[in-house]
Amino acid sequence: MSGVGRRPRVVVVGDLAVDVLVAPSVPPVAGADVPARITLSGGGAGANTAVWLADRGVDVTLVARVGDDAAGRAAVDELEAAGVRAAVTIDTVAPTATVVVLVGDSGERTMLSDRGAAARLAPADLPALDADHLHLSGYVLADLGSRPAGVAALGAARAAGASTSVDPQATGALSPALLRRLGPIDLLLPAAAELAALTGTADPHSAAVWLDVAGAVVVTDGVAGAVWVDRTGTWSAASPAVDAVDPTGAGDAFDAGLLAAWLAGAGPQEALAAGCAAGADAVSRRGARPARRRP
């Protein structure tokens, strides 16, 4: 925790993508023409967290890679309009990452992802680190092409004395062997299913086995809330009750709410509450980003 007396400076390393949100009017059937509500919006787990951090008053930079195409240029413009500094490399070979999100009637989602240029993020794309904290999206680590950039980013952060956090992002994206190679890190932020892939159980108390790698492990479990585990104790917070519209980006928002509070000096209980509030805010609206900034 930085405890700085100014706005914390955070660098997020992750994907900047275009989300295609598809809400079918009826369950899709093979071979049928199904009417649907289709919306294009900014996406990418790293970018989503960066935008939510900016929304929470954090000075934030996103390090990412996009294609040399209209989608990439629009994604960068949208990012900067949201108050995020873009340290983005333009890839002349691969297109900007695209994620198709199928949203069901009960809010469940299925994601079809093409990381495109994001999978080609390289150590050379990383700017000199001038920040209090580095947040790394697990999608960078999951892909062999971009993994060296993620490992290099964590190493640079430790060398600069910055705190660090890692969100595995997807079940199996971060193996136990890889996690041990990454440490030490300050915060590990898995969802319950991701914790189960690391420990064999979704029980938050199992996170204690990773406290030799992470200073604290924060486990999220949707509407059940979140649990913070470190060597001094365990804390939990419930998610606020809201009408769920779209769960896309809820975990990314949680990360931002938690980090913004923790970097400002909050303890575990207050940081958990801030994360759960941001996650609830995210599920109450369509898309993965907060409401647009007013001019």
C-alpha positions as CSV (number, residue, x, y, z in Angstrom):
1,M,0.0,0.0,0.0
2,S,1.4,3.3,-1.0
3,G,-0.3,5.6,1.5
4,V,0.7,8.5,-0.7
5,G,-0.7,12.0,0.1
6,R,-1.7,12.7,-3.5
7,R,-3.6,10.9,-6.2
8,P,-2.1,7.4,-6.5
9,R,-0.4,6.7,-9.8
10,V,-1.3,3.3,-11.2
11,V,-0.1,1.5,-14.4
12,V,-2.3,-1.2,-15.7
13,V,-0.9,-3.8,-18.1
14,G,-3.6,-5.6,-20.0
15,D,-5.9,-5.8,-23.0
16,L,-7.7,-3.0,-24.8
17,A,-10.5,-4.5,-26.9
18,V,-13.8,-4.0,-28.5
19,D,-16.8,-5.7,-26.8
20,V,-19.7,-6.9,-29.0
21,L,-22.6,-7.4,-26.5
22,V,-25.3,-9.7,-27.9
23,A,-28.5,-10.1,-26.0
24,P,-30.8,-12.5,-27.9
25,S,-34.5,-12.0,-27.6
26,V,-34.9,-15.8,-27.3
27,P,-32.4,-18.6,-26.6
28,P,-30.3,-19.1,-29.8
29,V,-31.0,-22.2,-31.8
30,A,-28.6,-23.6,-34.4
31,G,-29.6,-22.7,-37.9
32,A,-32.2,-20.0,-36.8
33,D,-32.2,-16.3,-37.3
34,V,-32.6,-14.9,-33.8
35,P,-33.4,-11.2,-33.2
36,A,-31.0,-9.7,-30.7
37,R,-29.9,-6.4,-29.2
38,I,-26.3,-5.8,-30.2
39,T,-24.1,-3.1,-28.7
40,L,-20.5,-2.2,-29.4
41,S,-18.5,-0.8,-26.5
42,G,-15.0,-0.5,-25.2
43,G,-13.6,-3.6,-23.5
44,G,-10.6,-5.6,-22.5
45,A,-10.1,-6.5,-18.8
46,G,-7.1,-4.3,-18.3
47,A,-8.8,-1.3,-20.0
48,N,-12.0,-1.8,-18.0
49,T,-10.1,-1.7,-14.7
50,A,-8.1,1.4,-15.9
51,V,-11.4,3.2,-16.7
52,W,-12.9,2.3,-13.4
53,L,-9.8,3.5,-11.6
54,A,-10.0,6.8,-13.4
55,D,-13.7,7.0,-12.4
56,R,-12.5,6.6,-8.8
57,G,-10.0,9.5,-9.1
58,V,-6.8,7.5,-9.7
59,D,-4.1,8.8,-12.0
60,V,-3.9,5.8,-14.3
61,T,-2.0,4.7,-17.4
62,L,-2.9,1.6,-19.5
63,V,-0.2,-0.3,-21.3
64,A,-1.6,-2.3,-24.2
65,R,-1.3,-3.2,-27.9
66,V,-4.0,-2.6,-30.5
67,G,-4.2,-3.1,-34.3
68,D,-3.6,-0.5,-36.9
69,D,-7.3,-0.2,-37.6
70,A,-10.4,1.9,-37.0
71,A,-11.4,-0.2,-34.0
72,G,-8.1,0.3,-32.3
73,R,-8.1,4.1,-32.9
74,A,-11.7,4.3,-31.5
75,A,-10.7,2.2,-28.5
76,V,-7.8,4.5,-27.7
77,D,-9.9,7.7,-28.1
78,E,-12.6,6.2,-25.8
79,L,-10.0,5.3,-23.2
80,E,-8.5,8.8,-23.2
81,A,-11.9,10.4,-23.1
82,A,-12.5,8.4,-19.9
83,G,-9.5,10.0,-18.3
84,V,-7.0,7.2,-18.8
85,R,-3.5,7.9,-20.2
86,A,-2.9,5.5,-23.1
87,A,0.6,3.9,-23.5
88,V,-0.5,1.9,-26.5
89,T,1.6,0.2,-29.2
90,I,0.1,0.0,-32.7
91,D,0.5,-3.5,-34.2
92,T,0.7,-3.5,-38.0
93,V,0.1,-7.2,-38.3
94,A,-2.7,-8.3,-36.0
95,P,-6.1,-6.6,-35.5
96,T,-7.5,-5.0,-32.4
97,A,-8.7,-7.6,-29.8
98,T,-12.5,-8.3,-30.1
99,V,-14.7,-10.1,-27.6
100,V,-18.3,-11.2,-28.4
101,V,-20.3,-11.4,-25.2
102,L,-23.5,-13.4,-25.3
103,V,-25.8,-12.3,-22.4
104,G,-28.6,-14.6,-21.3
105,D,-32.0,-13.7,-19.8
106,S,-30.7,-14.4,-16.2
107,G,-27.5,-12.4,-16.7
108,E,-25.2,-15.3,-17.4
109,R,-22.7,-14.6,-20.2
110,T,-20.6,-16.5,-22.7
111,M,-17.5,-14.8,-24.1
112,L,-15.9,-15.5,-27.5
113,S,-12.5,-13.9,-27.5
114,D,-10.0,-13.0,-30.2
115,R,-7.0,-11.3,-28.5
116,G,-5.5,-10.3,-31.8
117,A,-2.8,-7.6,-31.3
118,A,-3.1,-7.9,-27.5
119,A,-1.6,-11.4,-27.7
120,R,1.5,-9.8,-29.2
121,L,2.2,-7.4,-26.3
122,A,6.0,-7.4,-25.9
123,P,8.5,-6.3,-23.2
124,A,9.6,-3.6,-25.6
125,D,6.1,-2.1,-25.4
126,L,6.5,-1.3,-21.7
127,P,7.3,2.3,-20.9
128,A,9.6,3.2,-18.0
129,L,7.6,2.7,-14.8
130,D,6.8,5.9,-12.9
131,A,4.0,4.8,-10.7
132,D,3.1,3.8,-7.1
133,H,1.4,0.6,-8.2
134,L,1.3,-1.9,-11.1
135,H,-1.8,-4.0,-11.8
136,L,-1.4,-6.9,-14.2
137,S,-4.3,-8.6,-16.0
138,G,-4.0,-12.4,-16.1
139,Y,-4.9,-12.5,-19.8
140,V,-1.4,-11.2,-20.5
141,L,0.1,-14.1,-18.6
142,A,-2.3,-16.7,-20.1
143,D,-1.0,-16.3,-23.7
144,L,2.5,-17.4,-24.4
145,G,3.0,-14.5,-26.8
146,S,2.3,-11.8,-24.3
147,R,3.5,-13.6,-21.1
148,P,7.1,-12.2,-21.2
149,A,5.7,-8.7,-21.2
150,G,3.7,-9.4,-18.0
151,V,6.6,-11.0,-16.3
152,A,8.8,-8.1,-17.3
153,A,6.3,-5.6,-16.0
154,L,6.2,-7.2,-12.5
155,G,10.0,-7.3,-12.4
156,A,10.2,-3.6,-13.3
157,A,7.6,-2.7,-10.7
158,R,9.5,-4.5,-7.9
159,A,12.7,-2.8,-9.1
160,A,11.1,0.6,-8.9
161,G,9.6,-0.1,-5.4
162,A,6.0,-0.1,-6.6
163,S,3.3,-2.3,-5.1
164,T,1.8,-4.9,-7.4
165,S,-1.5,-6.8,-8.0
166,V,-2.4,-9.7,-10.3
167,D,-5.9,-10.8,-11.3
168,P,-5.9,-14.2,-12.9
169,Q,-9.0,-13.2,-14.9
170,A,-9.9,-16.7,-16.1
171,T,-9.9,-20.2,-14.7
172,G,-6.7,-21.9,-15.6
173,A,-5.1,-18.7,-17.0
174,L,-2.6,-18.7,-14.1
175,S,-1.2,-22.1,-13.1
176,P,0.3,-22.7,-9.7
177,A,3.8,-23.1,-11.3
178,L,3.5,-19.8,-13.1
179,L,2.2,-18.0,-10.0
180,R,5.3,-19.1,-8.0
181,R,7.5,-17.8,-10.8
182,L,5.8,-14.4,-10.5
183,G,6.1,-13.7,-6.8
184,P,6.4,-11.9,-4.6
185,I,3.3,-9.8,-5.3
186,D,1.3,-7.6,-3.0
187,L,-2.2,-8.6,-3.9
188,L,-3.6,-11.7,-5.7
189,L,-7.2,-11.1,-6.9
190,P,-8.8,-14.4,-8.0
191,A,-12.5,-15.2,-8.4
192,A,-13.7,-18.2,-6.5
193,A,-13.4,-20.5,-9.5
194,E,-9.8,-19.2,-10.2
195,L,-8.9,-19.9,-6.6
196,A,-10.1,-23.4,-7.0
197,A,-7.8,-23.9,-9.9
198,L,-4.9,-22.8,-7.7
199,T,-5.8,-24.7,-4.5
200,G,-8.3,-27.4,-5.4
201,T,-11.2,-25.6,-3.6
202,A,-13.2,-22.4,-3.8
203,D,-13.1,-22.0,0.0
204,P,-11.5,-18.5,0.5
205,H,-9.6,-19.8,3.5
206,S,-7.6,-22.1,1.1
207,A,-6.0,-18.9,-0.2
208,A,-3.7,-19.0,2.9
209,V,-1.4,-21.4,1.1
210,W,-0.4,-18.7,-1.3
211,L,0.6,-16.1,1.3
212,D,4.3,-17.0,0.7
213,V,3.8,-15.5,-2.8
214,A,1.2,-12.8,-2.2
215,G,1.0,-10.4,0.7
216,A,-2.8,-10.8,0.6
217,V,-5.3,-12.8,-1.5
218,V,-8.7,-11.3,-2.2
219,V,-11.3,-13.7,-3.4
220,T,-14.5,-12.6,-5.2
221,D,-17.6,-14.7,-5.5
222,G,-20.3,-12.6,-7.3
223,V,-23.3,-11.7,-5.3
224,A,-21.8,-13.5,-2.3
225,G,-19.2,-10.7,-2.0
226,A,-15.5,-11.0,-1.4
227,V,-13.0,-12.2,1.2
228,W,-9.6,-10.8,2.1
229,V,-7.0,-13.2,3.5
230,D,-3.6,-12.2,4.8
231,R,-1.2,-13.3,7.6
232,T,-3.0,-11.0,10.1
233,G,-6.5,-12.2,9.6
234,T,-9.5,-12.6,7.3
235,W,-12.2,-10.1,6.4
236,S,-15.3,-10.3,4.3
237,A,-17.8,-8.0,2.7
238,A,-21.2,-8.6,1.0
239,S,-22.1,-7.2,-2.4
240,P,-24.8,-4.5,-2.3
241,A,-28.2,-5.7,-3.6
242,V,-28.8,-4.3,-7.1
243,D,-30.9,-5.3,-10.1
244,A,-28.4,-7.2,-12.3
245,V,-28.4,-6.0,-15.9
246,D,-25.1,-7.3,-17.3
247,P,-22.2,-8.9,-15.3
248,T,-19.6,-8.0,-18.0
249,G,-16.6,-6.3,-16.4
250,A,-17.9,-6.7,-12.8
251,G,-14.6,-8.3,-11.7
252,D,-12.6,-5.5,-13.4
253,A,-14.6,-2.9,-11.6
254,F,-14.2,-4.7,-8.3
255,D,-10.4,-4.6,-8.8
256,A,-10.5,-0.9,-9.4
257,G,-12.7,-0.1,-6.4
258,L,-10.5,-2.2,-4.1
259,L,-7.2,-0.8,-5.4
260,A,-8.3,2.8,-5.3
261,A,-9.3,2.5,-1.7
262,W,-6.3,0.4,-0.7
263,L,-3.8,2.8,-2.3
264,A,-5.5,5.7,-0.6
265,G,-4.8,4.0,2.8
266,A,-7.9,1.9,3.4
267,G,-7.6,-1.2,5.5
268,P,-9.0,-4.6,4.3
269,Q,-12.6,-4.1,5.4
270,E,-13.0,-0.7,3.8
271,A,-11.1,-1.8,0.6
272,L,-13.4,-4.8,0.2
273,A,-16.5,-2.6,0.6
274,A,-15.2,-0.2,-2.0
275,G,-14.5,-3.1,-4.4
276,C,-18.0,-4.7,-3.9
277,A,-19.6,-1.3,-4.4
278,A,-17.8,-0.8,-7.8
279,G,-18.7,-4.4,-8.8
280,A,-22.4,-3.8,-8.0
281,D,-22.3,-0.5,-10.0
282,A,-20.9,-2.5,-13.0
283,V,-23.6,-5.2,-13.0
284,S,-26.4,-2.6,-12.8
285,R,-25.6,-1.2,-16.3
286,R,-24.9,-2.7,-19.7
287,G,-21.3,-2.9,-20.8
288,A,-18.1,-3.2,-18.9
289,R,-17.4,0.5,-18.2
290,P,-18.8,3.2,-15.9
291,A,-21.2,5.9,-17.2
292,R,-19.5,8.3,-19.6
293,R,-17.9,11.3,-18.0
294,R,-19.8,14.6,-18.3
295,P,-18.1,17.2,-20.5
